[in-house]
Amino acid sequence: MKRLVIPALSLLFITGCSTPTVTKYPLASGGSKNDGVIEVSYNYILFENYQVDSEHGKIEAIERCKLWGYSGAESFGGEKTECSFQPRSMCQGWKVTTTYQCLD
């Protein structure tokens, strides 16, 4: 009986600790109308199980550029990741930003 209890408890512990996947939707977080640049960002924390809806970020940038009178937007420069939450000596939260250039 003990041979069954320990593996069963181990399995319960492992599955009980799993966290659901959270979808991150990048939102407009900065930019310049005059320069035709828009930044979209999302945040995540240590041990968070997440996936990013990059298409949402692109749509967000295109719509913001269109509000400014441009025809669309295209990303450039990749992503910039910076620590956004550091209660002690180790970073525990990050902000990820993608920059888009508005198009004429």
N, C-alpha and C positions, 0 to 999 in steps of 0.2 A: 504494500500500500504506500509506503514512504517513497518508493521509486516513482510512483505516479504523481504524488503531491508536489514534490520539488520541481519537476519539469513543468507541471501545470501552473504553479505559482510564478515560475520564471517567465513563462509565456504571457501570463496575465500582466505581469509587471512591464514587460517590454511593449506589449500592445497598448497598455494603459497610458504609457508615456508618449505615444506618438501624437503629433499635432496635425491638424488639418492644414492643407495647403491654402494659403491666402493669396488672392490675386491683387497685385499692385497696379494701379492705374496712374501713370505719370500725368501730372497736372502742370499748367503754366506756373512758373515760379519766378520769372524775371525776364529781362530783355530790354530792347530799345527800339521804339518805333522808327526813330530817325536812322538808326544803323540797320534796321531790318533784321534784327536778331531776336529770337525767342528762346527761352530756356524752359524745359519741362523736367520735373523731378519727381522722385518717389523716395520714401524712407523705408528702412528695414532695421530690425534689431537682431542682436545676437541670438542664435539658435532658431530664428524664425524660419519656417518652411514656407517659401513664397515662390510665385512665378510672376513675371512682368508681362502685362499686355502692352507691348511696344507699339502696336498699331494704334492704341488709344492715345499714346503720347504724340504720335505723328499727326493724327487727326486734330488733336488739341492745338498743335503748333500751326497747322494749316489754317484752321478756323481763326486763330488769333491773328495770323498774318493777313488773312482776308479782311478782318475787321479794320486793319490798319491800311487797307487799300492795295495790298499786294495780291498776286494771283495764286500763290501757294508757298510751300516751304520744303526745304531739303536739309537733312541732318549733315553735320560735318564735325570732325574732330573727335568722334567717339564719345565715351562717357567719362565724366569726372566724378570720382567718389571721394567724399570727405566725411570725417568723423562728425557726428551731430549730437552724440550723447556719450560723455566720458565722466562718470561719477567718481571713479578712482583713477588708477594709472592705466587702465585698459579701456579702449574704445568698445562700447556696447551698442552703438546705433550709428547708422550711416545714412547719408543723403546722396543719391545718385542723380546726376544732372546730365541731360543731353541737350546740346545747343543746335538750333536750327537756323538756317539763313532763309529769310523770306525772299521769294522770287517775284520778279516783275513780269 
